[in-house]
């Protein structure tokens, strides 16, 4: 039986009833996860502010205003959901989905097999190699860079007119090692340039960008 419903200073609703602890816990978790989700999505687009050359103080103000706005939106959402008879079930299901979403974002490579990650990495490396082709210019080169590297790097190359350092055509590419690391994975390959006796070792770092894994950095070492 419901005794009473109150709202604390933080705007989080709490219910006092038999079994109300579980409902209050789910509601508070739902409130926190939705807020973090909105902040996460907005921060994923924060690199646009860097390209606008916005002063860091202005950036901080924008971030704070965004967080306050998101908290207000979530409070309104919770108040609106109080009219639902299945509100508890909706909050529980959405909370579980958000937990799964954050787990996927934090440990993305662990949701894929090694063969898939290696094949996806080699495909992006092959595209990346085409950037060294002197016959490719302008929009075509920008499209290749966008397909091979993460969005932030691709936009930086597009705005500055600077292209990423290219590998050049490699022969006999062999994968030496693959290692997952939280939301990224590293692929170590070995290959030779044409008419070169010594092999070169390259270490590529990939992370999920949209629906694909893309290159976020690489280093080279000659053996």
Backbone as a chain_set.jsonl record, in Angstrom:
{"seq": "XXXXXXXXXXXXXXXXXXXXXXXXXXXXXXXXXXXXXXXXXXXXXXXXXXXXXXXXXXXXXXXXXXXXXXXXXXXXXXXXXXXXXXXXXXXXXXXXXXXXXXXXXXXXXXXXXXXXXXXXXXXXXXXXXXXXXXXXXXXXXXXXXXXXXXXXXXXXXXXXXXXXXXXXXXXXXXXXXXXXXXXXXXXXXXXXXXXXXXXXXXXXXXXXXXXXXXXXXXXXXXX", "coords": {"N": [[0.852, -1.196, 0.0], [0.529, 2.216, -0.825], [2.088, 4.78, 0.951], [3.048, 7.513, 0.967], [4.192, 10.035, -1.358], [7.079, 11.785, -2.051], [9.224, 14.527, -2.976], [12.611, 15.029, -3.192], [15.314, 17.443, -2.539], [16.862, 17.305, -4.817], [15.141, 16.764, -6.793], [14.497, 14.141, -7.285], [12.233, 11.598, -7.314], [10.847, 9.785, -4.586], [9.475, 6.899, -3.17], [7.531, 5.705, -0.48], [6.731, 2.734, 0.561], [5.712, -0.681, 0.839], [8.305, -2.587, -0.276], [9.246, -0.366, -1.479], [11.872, 0.481, -1.534], [13.259, -0.848, -3.592], [11.923, 0.175, -5.849], [12.519, 2.893, -5.563], [15.29, 2.77, -5.838], [15.567, 1.847, -8.481], [14.392, 3.995, -9.811], [16.091, 6.159, -9.144], [18.436, 5.193, -10.291], [17.655, 5.096, -12.966], [17.232, 7.849, -13.42], [19.888, 8.801, -13.106], [21.296, 7.372, -15.105], [20.036, 8.182, -17.503], [20.667, 10.904, -17.488], [23.499, 10.834, -17.583], [23.766, 9.559, -20.037], [22.754, 11.475, -21.871], [24.607, 13.53, -21.437], [26.922, 12.206, -22.247], [26.404, 11.771, -25.0], [26.345, 14.417, -25.88], [28.964, 15.279, -25.301], [30.356, 13.723, -27.042], [30.098, 15.103, -29.343], [31.561, 17.308, -28.879], [33.932, 18.073, -30.061], [33.394, 19.76, -32.155], [33.32, 22.31, -31.116], [35.985, 22.901, -30.74], [36.895, 23.32, -33.326], [35.626, 25.659, -33.884], [37.068, 27.483, -32.567], [36.459, 28.352, -29.976], [36.729, 30.031, -26.902], [38.17, 28.549, -23.968], [36.892, 29.086, -21.557], [34.338, 29.824, -22.356], [33.611, 27.374, -23.442], [33.465, 25.8, -21.097], [31.315, 27.063, -19.816], [29.29, 26.488, -21.653], [29.237, 23.688, -21.44], [28.413, 23.367, -18.756], [25.89, 24.6, -18.826], [24.653, 22.865, -20.594], [24.613, 20.464, -19.125], [22.958, 21.202, -16.962], [20.614, 21.697, -18.402], [20.08, 19.107, -19.369], [19.593, 17.714, -16.977], [17.272, 19.008, -16.168], [15.561, 18.26, -18.259], [15.441, 15.476, -17.841], [14.204, 15.383, -15.331], [11.679, 16.432, -16.009], [10.903, 14.4, -17.709], [10.713, 12.222, -15.949], [8.652, 13.124, -14.266], [6.591, 13.208, -16.139], [6.361, 10.489, -16.707], [5.181, 9.508, -14.435], [2.517, 9.141, -14.754], [2.219, 6.747, -15.975], [1.083, 3.433, -15.758], [2.712, 1.274, -15.862], [5.131, 2.241, -15.126], [7.351, 1.555, -13.488], [8.306, -0.806, -14.694], [9.032, 0.186, -17.209], [11.074, 2.02, -16.527], [12.914, 0.209, -15.438], [13.542, -1.486, -17.634], [14.6, 0.366, -19.5], [16.789, 1.277, -18.019], [18.353, -1.056, -17.837], [18.923, -1.421, -20.542], [20.438, 0.883, -21.015], [22.615, 0.402, -19.348], [23.708, -1.8, -20.673], [24.345, -0.488, -23.06], [26.357, 1.358, -22.21], [28.252, -0.47, -21.324], [28.904, -1.649, -23.756], [30.01, 0.593, -25.06], [32.251, 1.113, -23.479], [33.73, -1.223, -23.583], [33.978, -2.052, -26.253], [35.5, -3.62, -28.293], [35.466, -6.176, -27.15], [33.066, -7.281, -27.691], [33.218, -8.37, -30.14], [34.575, -10.833, -32.39], [37.985, -12.019, -32.675], [38.768, -12.538, -35.31], [36.968, -10.958, -36.777], [37.711, -8.371, -35.927], [40.375, -8.225, -36.82], [40.02, -8.504, -39.598], [38.412, -6.278, -40.152], [40.201, -4.268, -39.419], [42.301, -4.623, -41.295], [40.966, -3.953, -43.645], [40.497, -1.198, -43.284], [43.125, -0.334, -43.176], [43.989, -0.872, -45.765], [42.46, 0.979, -47.178], [43.506, 3.288, -46.065], [46.095, 3.217, -47.074], [45.7, 4.034, -49.673], [45.731, 6.745, -49.614], [48.211, 7.645, -50.201], [48.375, 7.714, -52.88], [49.257, 9.622, -55.597], [47.534, 10.415, -57.562], [45.095, 10.855, -56.518], [42.96, 13.328, -55.374], [41.582, 16.214, -53.645], [38.098, 16.034, -53.051], [37.803, 13.261, -53.281], [40.019, 12.257, -51.948], [39.477, 13.26, -49.418], [37.151, 11.815, -48.821], [38.175, 9.232, -48.679], [39.845, 9.5, -46.454], [37.92, 10.048, -44.524], [36.58, 7.652, -44.47], [38.509, 5.948, -43.523], [39.7, 6.908, -41.121], [38.882, 8.08, -37.76], [36.045, 10.222, -37.06], [36.644, 12.755, -35.895], [39.378, 13.179, -36.558], [39.196, 13.072, -39.354], [37.596, 15.325, -39.895], [39.263, 17.297, -38.93], [41.425, 17.106, -40.725], [40.074, 17.865, -43.014], [39.26, 20.52, -42.492], [41.66, 21.853, -42.023], [43.083, 21.33, -44.254], [45.087, 19.555, -44.208], [46.503, 16.414, -44.779], [46.483, 13.074, -43.447], [49.505, 11.357, -42.46], [50.642, 9.099, -44.849], [50.869, 5.576, -45.577], [51.858, 4.485, -47.879], [52.228, 2.12, -50.607], [52.17, -1.166, -49.459], [53.66, -4.383, -49.474], [52.983, -7.861, -48.976], [51.621, -7.975, -46.412], [51.393, -8.834, -43.056], [49.757, -9.932, -40.145], [50.901, -9.425, -36.942], [50.189, -9.19, -34.275], [47.318, -8.8, -32.143], [45.492, -6.848, -29.943], [43.115, -6.197, -27.468], [41.893, -3.27, -25.808], [40.092, -1.862, -23.558], [37.887, 0.401, -24.975], [39.165, 0.399, -27.357], [41.244, -1.206, -29.856], [44.39, -2.722, -30.697], [46.364, -3.228, -33.531], [49.035, -4.918, -34.793], [51.043, -4.917, -37.557], [53.096, -6.262, -40.18], [55.071, -5.343, -42.938], [56.477, -4.883, -46.229], [57.893, -2.295, -48.198], [57.848, -1.802, -51.76], [60.669, -3.092, -53.492], [62.227, -3.158, -51.221], [64.28, -4.47, -48.718], [64.285, -4.77, -45.932], [61.792, -5.29, -43.45], [58.941, -3.452, -42.274], [57.408, -2.505, -39.241], [54.175, -1.811, -38.145], [51.977, -0.206, -35.945], [48.688, -0.026, -35.377], [45.915, 1.743, -34.062], [42.555, 1.265, -33.278], [39.138, 2.359, -33.039], [35.616, 2.329, -32.337], [33.616, 4.077, -34.588], [30.783, 5.462, -35.368], [29.225, 3.038, -37.241], [31.394, 1.496, -37.825], [34.72, 0.246, -37.162], [37.447, 2.405, -36.937], [40.583, 3.974, -37.857], [42.463, 5.466, -35.325], [44.963, 6.211, -34.746], [48.491, 5.643, -35.463], [51.738, 4.082, -35.477], [55.115, 3.696, -36.699], [57.812, 1.422, -37.251], [61.014, 0.564, -38.272], [62.536, -2.519, -38.886]], "CA": [[0.0, 0.0, 0.0], [1.325, 3.437, -0.934], [1.938, 5.673, 2.088], [3.151, 8.882, 0.472], [5.197, 10.285, -2.391], [7.716, 13.07, -1.829], [10.289, 14.885, -3.916], [13.701, 15.61, -2.422], [15.867, 18.682, -3.084], [17.448, 17.059, -6.127], [14.097, 16.515, -7.775], [14.357, 12.718, -7.53], [11.062, 11.119, -6.598], [11.049, 8.62, -3.741], [8.217, 6.35, -2.712], [7.576, 4.947, 0.76], [5.734, 1.683, 0.479], [6.317, -1.986, 0.949], [9.089, -2.796, -1.491], [9.545, 0.92, -2.106], [13.315, 0.676, -1.689], [13.643, -1.293, -4.93], [11.387, 1.126, -6.812], [13.307, 4.112, -5.451], [16.619, 2.499, -6.387], [15.444, 1.798, -9.939], [14.101, 5.347, -10.287], [17.317, 6.954, -9.037], [19.356, 4.672, -11.305], [17.13, 5.565, -14.246], [17.534, 9.286, -13.485], [21.333, 8.987, -13.28], [21.733, 6.829, -16.386], [19.538, 9.039, -18.576], [21.454, 12.138, -17.465], [24.845, 10.512, -18.071], [23.64, 9.243, -21.46], [22.63, 12.733, -22.616], [25.894, 14.223, -21.346], [27.866, 11.446, -23.076], [26.117, 12.053, -26.406], [26.745, 15.795, -26.185], [30.42, 15.382, -25.264], [30.866, 13.082, -28.25], [30.081, 16.104, -30.401], [32.225, 18.501, -28.344], [35.073, 18.487, -30.884], [32.975, 20.842, -33.044], [33.666, 23.578, -30.481], [37.417, 23.156, -30.966], [37.072, 23.847, -34.671], [35.094, 27.014, -33.915], [38.026, 28.299, -31.825], [35.763, 28.937, -28.84], [37.577, 30.135, -25.72], [37.885, 27.431, -23.065], [35.924, 29.528, -20.546], [33.034, 29.711, -23.011], [33.322, 25.949, -23.526], [33.039, 25.341, -19.777], [29.963, 27.588, -19.594], [28.384, 25.714, -22.51], [29.099, 22.356, -20.862], [27.611, 23.469, -17.536], [24.514, 24.873, -19.238], [24.121, 21.64, -21.197], [24.336, 19.509, -18.051], [21.764, 21.687, -16.26], [19.485, 21.472, -19.299], [19.794, 17.68, -19.41], [18.974, 17.341, -15.704], [15.905, 19.526, -16.21], [14.804, 17.409, -19.184], [15.207, 14.181, -17.207], [13.193, 15.6, -14.292], [10.4, 16.535, -16.689], [10.586, 13.078, -18.223], [10.273, 11.392, -14.822], [7.339, 13.611, -13.864], [5.64, 12.778, -17.168], [6.199, 9.047, -16.629], [4.427, 9.125, -13.244], [1.158, 8.788, -15.161], [2.228, 5.409, -16.551], [0.822, 2.364, -14.8], [3.847, 0.347, -15.94], [6.302, 3.111, -15.037], [8.474, 0.832, -12.896], [8.847, -1.723, -15.706], [9.68, 0.996, -18.252], [12.338, 2.515, -15.968], [13.827, -0.918, -15.279], [13.999, -1.94, -18.948], [15.471, 1.4, -20.075], [18.028, 1.279, -17.242], [19.146, -2.222, -18.251], [19.417, -1.152, -21.898], [21.496, 1.887, -20.924], [23.792, -0.273, -18.782], [24.284, -2.566, -21.78], [24.925, 0.48, -23.985], [27.625, 1.85, -21.669], [29.198, -1.591, -21.34], [29.368, -1.764, -25.139], [30.855, 1.731, -25.382], [33.503, 1.044, -22.72], [34.468, -2.449, -23.909], [33.465, -2.39, -27.577], [36.152, -4.735, -29.009], [35.196, -7.465, -26.516], [31.806, -7.777, -28.223], [33.491, -8.873, -31.477], [35.587, -11.878, -32.443], [39.306, -11.587, -33.139], [38.794, -12.562, -36.781], [36.249, -9.786, -37.275], [38.509, -7.175, -35.664], [41.533, -8.213, -37.707], [39.572, -8.257, -40.959], [37.98, -4.876, -40.224], [41.403, -3.45, -39.372], [43.014, -4.713, -42.573], [40.21, -3.203, -44.65], [40.759, 0.231, -43.087], [44.527, -0.092, -43.526], [44.063, -0.838, -47.232], [41.925, 2.286, -47.591], [44.473, 4.295, -45.614], [47.243, 3.191, -47.988], [45.365, 4.729, -50.92], [45.97, 8.18, -49.452], [49.528, 7.973, -50.762], [48.271, 7.734, -54.34], [49.334, 11.026, -56.036], [46.472, 10.713, -58.515], [43.867, 11.116, -55.771], [42.982, 14.694, -54.856], [40.34, 16.878, -53.268], [36.989, 15.371, -52.375], [38.028, 11.82, -53.239], [40.978, 12.02, -50.868], [38.768, 13.525, -48.163], [36.244, 10.698, -48.589], [38.973, 8.098, -48.237], [40.269, 9.773, -45.082], [36.738, 9.922, -43.667], [36.24, 6.238, -44.36], [39.575, 5.196, -42.87], [40.039, 7.392, -39.774], [37.736, 8.51, -36.964], [35.417, 11.448, -37.553], [37.362, 13.937, -35.435], [40.579, 13.358, -37.38], [38.8, 13.367, -40.729], [37.15, 16.715, -39.967], [40.44, 18.139, -38.741], [42.151, 17.118, -41.993], [39.283, 18.603, -43.997], [39.243, 21.949, -42.18], [43.008, 22.423, -42.082], [43.706, 21.034, -45.539], [46.23, 18.669, -43.975], [46.162, 15.0, -44.898], [47.242, 12.24, -42.525], [50.675, 10.699, -43.054], [50.221, 7.868, -45.503], [51.801, 4.455, -45.5], [52.408, 4.068, -49.154], [51.863, 0.731, -50.925], [52.914, -2.2, -48.758], [53.519, -5.741, -49.977], [53.114, -8.969, -48.022], [51.203, -7.551, -45.073], [51.113, -9.929, -42.128], [49.36, -9.504, -38.802], [51.783, -9.968, -35.92], [49.557, -9.225, -32.953], [46.082, -8.052, -31.966], [45.228, -6.726, -28.515], [42.006, -5.327, -27.073], [42.188, -2.377, -24.684], [38.872, -1.11, -23.271], [37.058, 0.692, -26.138], [40.019, 0.375, -28.529], [42.103, -2.38, -30.003], [45.632, -2.426, -31.401], [46.726, -4.218, -34.531], [50.428, -4.799, -35.212], [51.256, -5.592, -38.827], [54.451, -6.185, -40.745], [55.026, -5.3, -44.389], [57.626, -4.317, -46.923], [57.682, -1.467, -49.369], [58.413, -2.406, -52.965], [62.121, -3.013, -53.657], [62.844, -2.953, -49.914], [64.621, -5.752, -48.108], [63.881, -4.789, -44.53], [60.356, -5.155, -43.197], [58.528, -2.402, -41.351], [56.34, -2.881, -38.313], [53.234, -0.722, -37.907], [51.004, -0.447, -34.876], [47.483, 0.764, -35.584], [44.909, 1.756, -33.004], [41.219, 1.412, -33.835], [38.007, 2.466, -32.145], [34.335, 2.378, -33.055], [33.175, 5.404, -35.026], [29.573, 5.125, -36.097], [29.004, 1.592, -37.327], [32.639, 0.824, -38.189], [35.973, 0.548, -36.478], [38.299, 3.228, -37.787], [41.92, 4.238, -37.33], [42.585, 6.661, -34.507], [46.39, 6.517, -34.629], [49.413, 4.556, -35.809], [53.17, 4.36, -35.397], [55.89, 2.817, -37.582], [59.18, 1.117, -36.801], [61.737, -0.268, -39.22], [63.329, -3.543, -38.226]], "C": [[0.882, 1.238, 0.0], [1.047, 4.348, 0.254], [1.978, 7.121, 1.636], [4.247, 8.966, -0.573], [5.76, 11.671, -2.144], [8.774, 13.286, -2.873], [11.382, 15.571, -3.118], [14.262, 16.829, -3.129], [16.451, 18.512, -4.478], [16.395, 16.732, -7.179], [13.894, 15.052, -8.073], [13.208, 12.196, -6.678], [11.411, 9.877, -5.791], [9.688, 8.161, -3.226], [8.445, 5.572, -1.425], [6.424, 3.956, 0.715], [6.461, 0.368, 0.75], [7.034, -2.284, -0.371], [9.473, -1.503, -2.169], [11.015, 1.166, -2.302], [13.762, 0.303, -3.09], [13.167, -0.309, -5.986], [12.176, 2.44, -6.772], [14.69, 3.943, -6.039], [16.578, 2.496, -7.908], [15.218, 3.201, -10.495], [15.344, 6.228, -10.245], [18.349, 6.516, -10.073], [18.948, 5.143, -12.691], [17.454, 7.043, -14.453], [19.008, 9.514, -13.794], [21.789, 8.538, -14.663], [21.27, 7.698, -17.556], [20.354, 10.323, -18.65], [22.852, 11.905, -18.034], [24.809, 10.232, -19.57], [23.575, 10.517, -22.3], [23.939, 13.516, -22.595], [26.924, 13.543, -22.24], [27.662, 11.75, -24.564], [26.581, 13.459, -26.778], [28.263, 15.943, -26.21], [31.049, 14.69, -26.469], [30.909, 14.043, -29.428], [30.858, 17.36, -30.007], [33.38, 18.973, -29.222], [34.704, 19.587, -31.878], [33.338, 22.205, -32.454], [35.135, 23.923, -30.69], [37.652, 23.785, -32.33], [36.53, 25.269, -34.806], [35.978, 27.994, -33.153], [37.346, 29.052, -30.672], [36.699, 28.932, -27.635], [37.174, 29.069, -24.697], [36.903, 27.815, -21.965], [34.508, 29.429, -21.11], [32.637, 28.242, -23.138], [32.813, 25.412, -22.196], [31.615, 25.8, -19.483], [28.943, 26.795, -20.412], [28.15, 24.329, -21.929], [28.204, 22.386, -19.627], [26.142, 23.708, -17.886], [23.872, 23.625, -19.841], [23.753, 20.62, -20.129], [23.078, 19.912, -17.281], [20.518, 21.436, -17.107], [19.097, 19.997, -19.33], [19.122, 17.214, -18.12], [17.519, 17.807, -15.676], [15.026, 18.666, -17.107], [14.46, 16.073, -18.538], [14.163, 14.302, -16.106], [11.801, 15.678, -14.91], [9.946, 15.178, -17.209], [10.058, 12.175, -17.112], [8.886, 11.824, -14.355], [6.26, 13.172, -14.855], [5.348, 11.288, -17.067], [5.409, 8.604, -15.404], [2.995, 8.732, -13.583], [1.075, 7.381, -15.746], [1.957, 4.372, -15.466], [1.976, 1.369, -14.773], [5.158, 1.123, -15.847], [7.528, 2.376, -14.518], [9.125, -0.086, -13.925], [9.586, -0.962, -16.801], [11.031, 1.495, -17.758], [13.357, 1.393, -15.853], [14.399, -1.362, -16.619], [14.955, -0.925, -19.568], [16.805, 1.44, -19.341], [18.93, 0.121, -17.652], [19.72, -2.017, -19.648], [20.555, -0.132, -21.88], [22.764, 1.298, -20.328], [24.492, -1.091, -19.867], [24.959, -1.641, -22.786], [26.282, 0.976, -23.489], [28.68, 0.749, -21.612], [29.769, -1.782, -22.738], [30.31, -0.63, -25.507], [32.214, 1.649, -24.697], [34.362, -0.149, -23.122], [34.061, -2.963, -25.292], [34.161, -3.577, -28.237], [35.846, -6.107, -28.428], [33.868, -8.06, -26.981], [31.984, -8.38, -29.62], [34.603, -9.921, -31.422], [36.919, -11.314, -32.952], [39.363, -11.535, -34.661], [38.098, -11.339, -37.368], [37.091, -8.526, -37.099], [39.714, -7.09, -36.593], [41.133, -7.912, -39.146], [39.14, -6.802, -41.134], [39.185, -3.942, -40.22], [42.155, -3.455, -40.685], [42.291, -3.93, -43.666], [40.469, -1.701, -44.524], [42.204, 0.585, -43.439], [44.692, -0.007, -45.037], [43.536, 0.493, -47.77], [42.917, 3.39, -47.245], [45.673, 4.365, -46.553], [46.964, 3.977, -49.271], [45.597, 6.231, -50.822], [47.321, 8.603, -50.014], [49.511, 8.032, -52.28], [48.26, 9.188, -54.822], [48.232, 11.412, -57.01], [45.149, 11.035, -57.831], [43.958, 12.495, -55.135], [41.607, 15.088, -54.327], [39.337, 16.029, -52.529], [37.215, 13.866, -52.257], [38.988, 11.456, -52.111], [40.32, 12.232, -49.502], [37.82, 12.382, -47.813], [36.995, 9.461, -48.108], [39.419, 8.273, -46.789], [39.102, 9.6, -44.112], [36.354, 8.465, -43.458], [37.262, 5.464, -43.543], [39.817, 5.612, -41.426], [38.782, 7.891, -39.068], [37.295, 9.911, -37.383], [36.181, 12.708, -37.144], [38.601, 14.221, -36.251], [40.215, 13.738, -38.807], [38.354, 14.82, -40.876], [38.324, 17.673, -39.788], [41.245, 18.234, -40.035], [41.412, 17.958, -43.033], [39.348, 20.107, -43.758], [40.615, 22.601, -42.335], [43.677, 22.216, -43.433], [44.901, 20.122, -45.421], [45.763, 17.232, -44.057], [47.018, 14.17, -43.948], [48.454, 11.628, -43.201], [50.286, 9.346, -43.611], [51.307, 6.804, -45.41], [52.542, 4.229, -46.797], [52.02, 2.617, -49.399], [52.773, -0.263, -50.22], [52.632, -3.548, -49.396], [53.646, -6.718, -48.82], [52.792, -8.513, -46.585], [50.845, -8.768, -44.234], [50.768, -9.356, -40.76], [50.244, -10.211, -37.783], [51.093, -10.112, -34.563], [48.269, -8.392, -32.98], [45.753, -8.049, -30.481], [44.083, -5.755, -28.276], [42.424, -4.487, -25.879], [40.997, -1.45, -24.469], [38.087, -0.864, -24.565], [37.873, 0.724, -27.433], [40.66, -1.006, -28.683], [43.285, -2.0, -30.895], [45.963, -3.585, -32.334], [48.152, -3.938, -34.997], [50.611, -5.603, -36.491], [52.703, -5.416, -39.263], [54.336, -6.221, -42.26], [56.262, -4.644, -44.963], [57.156, -3.398, -48.035], [58.329, -2.144, -50.572], [59.908, -2.105, -53.067], [62.822, -2.694, -52.333], [63.08, -4.3, -49.266], [64.127, -5.85, -46.67], [62.387, -4.562, -44.386], [60.114, -4.015, -42.21], [57.384, -2.909, -40.484], [55.488, -1.661, -38.018], [52.246, -1.137, -36.82], [49.835, 0.516, -35.043], [46.56, 0.646, -34.379], [43.556, 2.07, -33.626], [40.204, 1.624, -32.713], [36.739, 2.643, -32.963], [33.974, 3.829, -33.346], [31.955, 5.187, -35.904], [29.362, 3.619, -36.073], [30.277, 0.815, -37.595], [33.748, 1.141, -37.195], [36.853, 1.326, -37.453], [39.609, 3.547, -37.077], [41.905, 5.537, -36.523], [44.039, 7.034, -34.254], [47.24, 5.344, -35.083], [50.842, 5.04, -35.656], [53.902, 3.338, -36.239], [57.283, 2.627, -36.994], [59.82, 0.195, -37.817], [62.586, -1.253, -38.471], [64.792, -3.502, -38.697]], "O": [[1.866, 1.306, 0.736], [-0.111, 4.657, 0.536], [1.041, 7.878, 1.892], [5.112, 8.095, -0.666], [5.003, 12.636, -2.038], [9.179, 12.356, -3.571], [11.132, 16.57, -2.445], [13.768, 17.221, -4.186], [16.527, 19.476, -5.24], [16.73, 16.456, -8.331], [13.186, 14.721, -9.024], [13.219, 12.341, -5.455], [12.172, 9.022, -6.246], [8.845, 8.99, -2.883], [9.441, 4.861, -1.294], [5.26, 4.343, 0.824], [7.685, 0.336, 0.871], [6.432, -2.234, -1.444], [9.966, -1.513, -3.297], [11.394, 1.975, -3.148], [14.539, 1.024, -3.715], [13.907, 0.012, -6.916], [12.466, 3.028, -7.813], [15.215, 4.861, -6.67], [17.452, 3.073, -8.555], [15.783, 3.56, -11.527], [15.622, 6.96, -11.195], [19.046, 7.343, -10.659], [19.791, 5.542, -13.494], [17.897, 7.443, -15.53], [19.342, 10.332, -14.651], [22.569, 9.227, -15.321], [22.03, 7.924, -18.497], [20.697, 10.783, -19.739], [23.331, 12.678, -18.864], [25.723, 10.624, -20.296], [24.256, 10.629, -23.319], [24.338, 14.096, -23.604], [27.708, 14.213, -22.911], [28.628, 11.961, -25.298], [27.139, 13.671, -27.854], [28.795, 16.66, -27.057], [32.16, 15.036, -26.871], [31.653, 13.836, -30.387], [30.819, 18.364, -30.72], [33.776, 20.136, -29.148], [35.585, 20.276, -32.393], [33.63, 23.146, -33.192], [35.492, 25.096, -30.803], [38.496, 24.668, -32.48], [36.914, 26.002, -35.717], [35.685, 29.189, -33.095], [37.623, 30.227, -30.43], [37.383, 27.94, -27.38], [35.998, 28.728, -24.571], [36.156, 26.963, -21.484], [33.588, 28.997, -20.416], [31.468, 27.896, -22.964], [31.843, 24.655, -22.161], [30.803, 25.032, -18.967], [27.862, 26.471, -19.921], [27.021, 23.838, -21.914], [27.335, 21.529, -19.468], [25.255, 23.085, -17.304], [22.689, 23.361, -19.623], [22.703, 19.983, -20.211], [22.232, 19.069, -16.982], [19.486, 21.01, -16.588], [17.91, 19.67, -19.319], [18.19, 16.411, -18.16], [16.64, 17.081, -15.213], [13.881, 18.373, -16.764], [13.336, 15.587, -18.663], [13.32, 13.418, -15.958], [10.856, 15.071, -14.407], [8.762, 14.844, -17.159], [9.08, 11.452, -17.301], [8.036, 10.978, -14.078], [5.152, 12.809, -14.457], [4.219, 10.859, -17.31], [5.0, 7.446, -15.328], [2.33, 8.064, -12.791], [-0.021, 6.875, -15.987], [2.538, 4.432, -14.382], [2.191, 0.696, -13.766], [6.171, 0.717, -16.418], [8.626, 2.55, -15.046], [10.351, -0.143, -14.022], [10.636, -1.401, -17.27], [12.026, 1.408, -18.478], [14.537, 1.597, -16.139], [15.603, -1.591, -16.734], [15.999, -1.301, -20.102], [17.848, 1.618, -19.97], [20.14, 0.297, -17.797], [20.863, -2.39, -19.916], [21.521, -0.26, -22.632], [23.868, 1.648, -20.746], [25.718, -1.078, -19.968], [26.024, -1.967, -23.31], [27.247, 1.014, -24.252], [29.864, 1.007, -21.827], [30.961, -2.043, -22.899], [31.306, -0.856, -26.194], [33.221, 2.068, -25.268], [35.587, -0.095, -23.015], [33.829, -4.157, -25.476], [33.472, -4.481, -28.71], [35.953, -7.108, -29.136], [33.578, -9.222, -26.695], [31.016, -8.848, -30.22], [35.455, -9.901, -30.534], [36.956, -10.257, -33.582], [39.932, -10.608, -35.237], [38.576, -10.753, -38.338], [37.179, -7.705, -38.012], [40.04, -6.015, -37.096], [41.816, -7.158, -39.839], [39.462, -6.17, -42.14], [39.196, -2.938, -40.933], [42.604, -2.406, -41.146], [42.933, -3.312, -44.516], [40.639, -1.01, -45.529], [42.474, 1.676, -43.941], [45.444, 0.829, -45.537], [44.101, 1.061, -48.704], [43.139, 4.311, -48.032], [46.207, 5.446, -46.8], [47.884, 4.521, -49.883], [45.653, 6.916, -51.843], [47.547, 9.785, -50.272], [50.521, 8.365, -52.901], [47.334, 9.925, -54.485], [48.012, 12.597, -57.262], [44.191, 11.442, -58.488], [44.925, 12.796, -54.436], [40.614, 14.391, -54.535], [39.652, 15.388, -51.526], [36.857, 13.262, -51.246], [38.787, 10.465, -51.408], [40.57, 11.486, -48.556], [37.694, 12.016, -46.645], [36.516, 8.731, -47.24], [39.381, 7.332, -45.997], [39.271, 9.072, -43.013], [35.86, 8.092, -42.395], [36.934, 4.443, -42.939], [40.11, 4.763, -40.585], [37.747, 8.099, -39.7], [38.059, 10.675, -37.973], [36.347, 13.624, -37.95], [38.861, 15.371, -36.606], [40.84, 14.615, -39.403], [38.69, 15.477, -41.861], [38.373, 18.731, -40.416], [41.699, 19.318, -40.404], [42.029, 18.667, -43.828], [39.477, 20.883, -44.705], [40.717, 23.763, -42.73], [44.699, 22.834, -43.733], [45.645, 19.923, -46.381], [44.743, 16.87, -43.47], [48.162, 14.53, -43.675], [48.429, 11.4, -44.41], [49.668, 8.538, -42.918], [52.485, 7.093, -45.196], [53.706, 3.83, -46.806], [51.53, 1.95, -48.487], [53.994, -0.211, -50.365], [51.507, -3.826, -49.809], [54.319, -6.449, -47.825], [53.609, -8.659, -45.675], [50.078, -9.628, -44.667], [51.407, -8.417, -40.284], [50.327, -11.439, -37.763], [51.378, -11.037, -33.802], [48.148, -7.423, -33.73], [45.734, -9.097, -29.835], [44.072, -4.643, -28.803], [43.209, -4.929, -25.04], [40.891, -0.397, -25.098], [37.656, -1.827, -25.2], [37.333, 1.042, -28.492], [40.623, -1.843, -27.78], [43.199, -1.094, -31.724], [45.854, -4.756, -31.969], [48.445, -2.866, -35.527], [50.37, -6.809, -36.519], [53.423, -4.543, -38.778], [53.592, -7.032, -42.81], [56.996, -3.942, -44.268], [56.169, -3.669, -48.719], [59.242, -2.957, -50.424], [60.351, -0.996, -52.765], [63.869, -2.047, -52.315], [62.204, -5.164, -49.259], [63.616, -6.887, -46.246], [61.793, -3.753, -45.098], [60.988, -3.669, -41.415], [56.512, -3.646, -40.943], [56.011, -0.599, -37.681], [51.757, -2.266, -36.791], [49.984, 1.726, -34.871], [46.444, -0.414, -33.763], [43.422, 3.016, -34.402], [40.378, 1.14, -31.595], [36.779, 3.051, -34.124], [34.022, 4.689, -32.467], [32.082, 4.775, -37.057], [29.326, 3.004, -35.008], [30.25, -0.415, -37.594], [33.719, 2.152, -36.493], [36.988, 0.965, -38.622], [39.724, 3.407, -35.859], [41.402, 6.564, -36.979], [44.321, 8.052, -33.622], [46.786, 4.2, -35.093], [51.121, 6.238, -35.698], [53.393, 2.243, -36.477], [57.846, 3.51, -36.347], [59.248, -0.831, -38.185], [63.284, -0.886, -37.525], [65.61, -4.301, -38.242]]}, "num_chains": 1, "name": "protein.A"}
